[in-house]
């Protein structure tokens, strides 16, 4: 089966700046693929090449089976794109822009009307669809931009940080929208995000880019398991060394460290071992004031792979579309 998106040694340079420096990735049809990386890593530039907004300066890439360099028109008919900054005519209504978008894709008037009903309901624009865009909030503009990217029912949808700046309720609405598109429409979704929990919630696989290269790839669970063990931390009201000895005797505990009145135990199966730790401490007549299980997060993975944490705070962007440090 032909991959929905495939790149081989993909490169895009701006003078001496190698924004994309040999990216190899493959996204299957019907997959939600999360694309993570610190500021300036090459995420947005990669997306712009895949969307045919920028030409590659080396390597190759196909989207929907078509080459980004020589078959851009074929790709544009099959993809939807919602980038970080929505470019919308403020003097038109949302409905007018959706109708125009449908006409540009060659849809018939009845088909445009049907699709408008679908996408307006999906992105929850409501009655504001008949208001001028200049009256929209930033969140509403992004909703309309997503609706426009969906009007022609694309095979592949590119979402570039779709929830940056949104409140938690709006962010959750976008998550539900993405799941619906993927499950009900079978749409392939390529998602870049600064929110680690977003990738963890939505993506079947994740690619982590740094310095223009894919440094790690896999399911969120695989990536988290690959960087280390789970950690069980207990605060003890009593003899912490005695508590450490009791925990060391448990099968599956790899190591135990003592820090004042706190012990930390490393294990590959924290969920399975935490109850045994509680029982062992209780059997040793030790009073436990807190017992927590810490498992690796995607933020730990990104930090391990790239040396940088991701930040979802408001950012400025340079002329190439990458977030500036």
C-alpha positions as CSV (number, residue, x, y, z in Angstrom):
1,X,0.0,0.0,0.0
2,X,1.3,3.5,-0.9
3,X,2.0,5.6,2.2
4,X,-0.2,8.7,2.6
5,X,3.0,10.7,3.3
6,X,6.5,9.6,2.6
7,X,9.9,11.5,2.6
8,X,13.4,10.3,1.8
9,X,16.4,12.5,2.8
10,X,14.1,15.5,2.6
11,X,15.9,18.9,2.8
12,X,15.0,22.5,2.8
13,X,17.6,25.2,3.3
14,X,17.4,29.0,3.5
15,X,20.9,30.0,2.6
16,X,23.2,28.5,5.2
17,X,20.2,27.6,7.5
18,X,19.4,23.9,7.0
19,X,15.9,24.0,8.4
20,X,15.1,20.5,7.2
21,X,18.2,18.4,7.0
22,X,17.5,14.9,5.8
23,X,14.1,13.9,7.1
24,X,12.9,10.3,6.5
25,X,9.3,9.5,7.6
26,X,6.3,7.4,6.4
27,X,2.7,8.0,7.5
28,X,0.1,5.4,6.6
29,X,-3.4,6.2,5.3
30,X,-5.8,6.6,8.2
31,X,-3.1,7.4,10.7
32,X,-2.8,10.3,13.1
33,X,0.9,11.2,13.2
34,X,2.2,13.6,15.8
35,X,5.2,15.8,14.9
36,X,7.0,17.2,17.9
37,X,10.2,19.2,18.4
38,X,11.5,22.3,20.1
39,X,11.4,25.8,18.7
40,X,13.2,26.1,15.4
41,X,13.5,22.3,15.0
42,X,12.1,22.3,11.4
43,X,8.4,21.3,12.1
44,X,6.7,24.1,10.3
45,X,9.1,24.1,7.4
46,X,8.6,20.4,6.9
47,X,4.8,20.9,6.9
48,X,5.1,23.7,4.3
49,X,7.2,21.5,2.0
50,X,4.6,18.6,2.3
51,X,1.8,21.1,1.6
52,X,3.7,22.3,-1.5
53,X,4.0,25.9,0.0
54,X,7.8,25.5,-0.2
55,X,9.9,23.5,-2.7
56,X,12.4,21.0,-1.3
57,X,16.1,21.8,-1.9
58,X,17.0,18.1,-1.7
59,X,15.7,14.6,-1.3
60,X,12.1,13.7,-2.1
61,X,8.6,13.6,-0.7
62,X,5.2,12.3,-1.8
63,X,1.8,13.1,-0.4
64,X,-1.1,10.9,-1.5
65,X,1.3,9.2,-3.8
66,X,2.2,12.4,-5.7
67,X,5.5,14.1,-5.7
68,X,5.7,17.5,-4.0
69,X,8.1,18.9,-6.5
70,X,6.5,17.9,-9.8
71,X,2.8,17.1,-8.9
72,X,1.8,19.9,-6.6
73,X,-1.6,20.5,-8.2
74,X,-2.6,16.8,-7.6
75,X,-1.6,17.1,-4.0
76,X,-3.5,20.3,-3.4
77,X,-6.7,18.7,-4.5
78,X,-6.3,16.0,-1.9
79,X,-5.1,17.8,1.2
80,X,-6.5,20.2,3.7
81,X,-4.3,22.6,5.5
82,X,-4.8,24.7,8.7
83,X,-1.6,26.5,9.6
84,X,-0.8,28.5,12.7
85,X,-1.8,31.8,11.3
86,X,-5.2,31.9,9.6
87,X,-5.2,34.1,6.5
88,X,-8.8,35.2,6.1
89,X,-10.5,38.2,4.3
90,X,-12.0,40.2,7.2
91,X,-14.6,41.9,5.0
92,X,-16.4,38.6,4.1
93,X,-18.6,36.4,6.3
94,X,-17.6,32.9,7.3
95,X,-20.3,31.5,5.0
96,X,-19.0,33.5,2.0
97,X,-15.5,32.3,2.5
98,X,-16.6,28.7,2.8
99,X,-18.6,29.0,-0.4
100,X,-15.7,30.5,-2.2
101,X,-13.4,27.7,-1.0
102,X,-15.8,25.1,-2.3
103,X,-16.1,26.9,-5.6
104,X,-12.3,27.0,-5.9
105,X,-12.2,23.2,-5.5
106,X,-14.8,22.8,-8.2
107,X,-17.6,21.6,-6.0
108,X,-21.2,21.9,-7.3
109,X,-23.6,24.3,-5.4
110,X,-25.6,21.4,-3.9
111,X,-22.4,19.7,-2.8
112,X,-21.0,22.9,-1.3
113,X,-24.3,23.4,0.7
114,X,-24.1,19.8,2.1
115,X,-20.4,20.1,3.0
116,X,-21.0,23.5,4.6
117,X,-23.6,22.0,6.9
118,X,-21.2,19.2,7.8
119,X,-18.1,21.4,8.5
120,X,-20.0,24.2,10.3
121,X,-21.4,21.6,12.7
122,X,-18.1,19.8,13.1
123,X,-16.1,22.9,14.1
124,X,-18.9,24.5,16.1
125,X,-19.0,27.9,14.4
126,X,-22.8,28.3,14.9
127,X,-24.6,31.5,14.0
128,X,-21.3,33.3,13.7
129,X,-20.9,31.8,10.3
130,X,-22.9,34.8,8.9
131,X,-20.9,37.4,10.7
132,X,-18.0,39.3,9.2
133,X,-14.7,37.7,9.9
134,X,-13.3,41.0,11.3
135,X,-15.7,40.4,14.3
136,X,-14.3,36.9,15.0
137,X,-12.0,36.2,17.9
138,X,-8.7,34.5,17.3
139,X,-10.2,31.1,18.3
140,X,-13.2,31.6,15.9
141,X,-10.9,32.5,13.0
142,X,-9.0,29.2,13.6
143,X,-12.3,27.3,13.6
144,X,-13.2,28.9,10.3
145,X,-9.8,28.1,8.9
146,X,-10.2,24.4,9.8
147,X,-13.7,24.4,8.3
148,X,-12.3,25.8,5.0
149,X,-9.6,23.1,5.0
150,X,-12.3,20.5,5.3
151,X,-14.9,21.7,2.7
152,X,-13.6,19.5,-0.1
153,X,-13.4,16.4,2.2
154,X,-9.6,15.9,1.9
155,X,-7.8,12.6,2.2
156,X,-5.0,14.1,4.3
157,X,-5.3,17.0,6.8
158,X,-2.3,19.0,8.0
159,X,-2.9,20.7,11.4
160,X,0.0,23.0,12.4
161,X,-0.3,23.6,16.2
162,X,-4.1,23.8,16.0
163,X,-4.7,24.4,19.7
164,X,-2.0,26.9,20.6
165,X,-3.5,29.8,22.6
166,X,-6.9,28.1,23.1
167,X,-8.5,27.6,26.5
168,X,-8.7,24.0,27.8
169,X,-12.4,23.6,26.8
170,X,-11.7,24.8,23.2
171,X,-8.7,22.6,23.1
172,X,-10.7,19.6,24.1
173,X,-13.3,20.4,21.4
174,X,-10.5,20.4,18.8
175,X,-9.3,17.0,20.1
176,X,-12.8,15.6,19.6
177,X,-13.0,17.1,16.2
178,X,-9.7,15.4,15.2
179,X,-10.9,12.0,16.5
180,X,-14.2,12.3,14.6
181,X,-12.4,13.1,11.3
182,X,-10.0,10.2,11.8
183,X,-12.5,7.6,13.0
184,X,-15.6,8.5,10.9
185,X,-14.0,9.9,7.8
186,X,-10.9,7.7,7.8
187,X,-8.8,10.9,7.3
188,X,-5.1,10.8,7.6
189,X,-4.0,13.6,10.0
190,X,-0.5,15.1,10.3
191,X,-0.4,17.0,13.6
192,X,2.3,19.3,14.8
193,X,1.9,20.5,18.4
194,X,3.7,22.0,21.3
195,X,1.4,20.3,23.8
196,X,2.7,16.9,24.8
197,X,-0.6,15.7,26.2
198,X,-2.2,16.5,22.8
199,X,0.2,14.1,21.0
200,X,-0.2,11.5,23.7
201,X,-4.0,11.7,23.5
202,X,-4.4,11.7,19.7
203,X,-1.4,10.3,17.9
204,X,-0.9,6.7,17.0
205,X,2.7,7.4,16.3
206,X,5.0,10.3,17.1
207,X,8.1,11.7,15.3
208,X,10.5,14.0,17.2
209,X,12.5,16.4,15.1
210,X,15.6,18.3,16.2
211,X,18.0,20.3,14.1
212,X,16.1,19.4,11.0
213,X,16.3,15.6,11.5
214,X,14.0,12.9,12.9
215,X,15.7,11.8,16.1
216,X,13.1,9.4,17.5
217,X,9.9,7.8,16.2
218,X,7.3,5.3,17.6
219,X,4.1,5.1,19.5
220,X,3.9,7.4,22.6
221,X,4.1,4.3,24.8
222,X,7.2,2.9,23.0
223,X,9.0,6.2,23.2
224,X,8.2,6.6,26.9
225,X,9.3,3.1,27.7
226,X,12.5,3.6,25.8
227,X,14.0,6.3,28.0
228,X,13.9,4.6,31.4
229,X,12.0,3.0,34.2
230,X,9.0,4.0,36.3
231,X,9.7,5.6,39.7
232,X,7.8,4.9,42.9
233,X,8.4,7.5,45.5
234,X,7.4,7.1,49.1
235,X,7.7,9.6,52.0
236,X,8.3,7.8,55.3
237,X,7.5,8.9,58.8
238,X,10.2,6.8,60.4
239,X,13.3,4.9,59.4
240,X,13.8,5.5,55.7
241,X,16.7,3.0,55.5
242,X,14.5,0.3,56.9
243,X,11.9,1.2,54.3
244,X,14.4,1.0,51.6
245,X,15.5,-2.5,52.7
246,X,11.9,-3.7,52.7
247,X,11.3,-2.4,49.2
248,X,14.6,-3.8,47.8
249,X,13.3,-7.3,48.6
250,X,10.4,-6.9,46.2
251,X,10.7,-8.8,42.9
252,X,10.9,-6.4,39.9
253,X,12.5,-3.5,41.9
254,X,15.7,-2.6,40.2
255,X,17.1,0.0,42.6
256,X,16.2,2.0,45.6
257,X,17.6,5.3,46.8
258,X,17.1,7.2,50.0
259,X,16.9,11.0,50.2
260,X,16.1,12.1,53.7
261,X,12.7,10.8,54.7
262,X,11.9,9.8,51.1
263,X,12.8,6.7,49.1
264,X,12.6,6.2,45.4
265,X,12.3,2.8,43.7
266,X,13.0,2.2,40.0
267,X,11.1,-0.5,38.2
268,X,10.0,-1.4,34.7
269,X,6.4,-2.0,35.8
270,X,5.4,0.7,38.2
271,X,1.7,0.0,38.0
272,X,2.3,-3.6,38.9
273,X,4.8,-2.9,41.7
274,X,3.2,0.0,43.5
275,X,0.8,-2.1,45.5
276,X,3.6,-4.5,46.5
277,X,5.6,-1.5,47.8
278,X,2.6,-0.4,49.8
279,X,2.2,-3.8,51.3
280,X,5.9,-4.2,52.1
281,X,6.0,-0.9,53.9
282,X,2.9,-1.6,55.9
283,X,4.3,-5.1,56.9
284,X,7.4,-3.4,58.2
285,X,5.2,-1.2,60.5
286,X,6.3,2.0,58.7
287,X,4.0,5.0,58.4
288,X,3.8,6.2,54.8
289,X,2.7,9.8,54.4
290,X,2.6,9.7,50.6
291,X,3.1,7.2,47.9
292,X,3.3,8.2,44.2
293,X,4.0,6.6,40.9
294,X,5.8,8.6,38.3
295,X,6.0,7.2,34.7
296,X,8.0,8.8,31.9
297,X,6.2,11.4,29.9
298,X,6.6,12.6,26.3
299,X,8.2,15.7,27.7
300,X,10.8,13.5,29.2
301,X,11.3,11.8,25.8
302,X,11.7,15.1,24.0
303,X,14.1,16.3,26.7
304,X,16.1,13.1,26.4
305,X,16.2,13.2,22.6
306,X,16.7,16.9,21.9
307,X,18.0,18.3,25.2
308,X,15.1,20.8,25.2
309,X,11.7,20.9,26.8
310,X,8.7,21.9,24.7
311,X,6.8,25.0,25.7
312,X,3.2,25.8,24.8
313,X,3.5,29.5,25.7
314,X,2.9,32.3,23.2
315,X,5.7,32.6,20.7
316,X,6.9,34.8,17.9
317,X,7.8,33.3,14.5
318,X,10.5,34.1,12.0
319,X,10.0,34.6,8.3
320,X,10.4,30.9,7.6
321,X,7.5,30.0,9.8
322,X,9.6,28.5,12.6
323,X,9.0,29.6,16.2
324,X,11.8,31.9,17.4
325,X,13.7,31.0,20.6
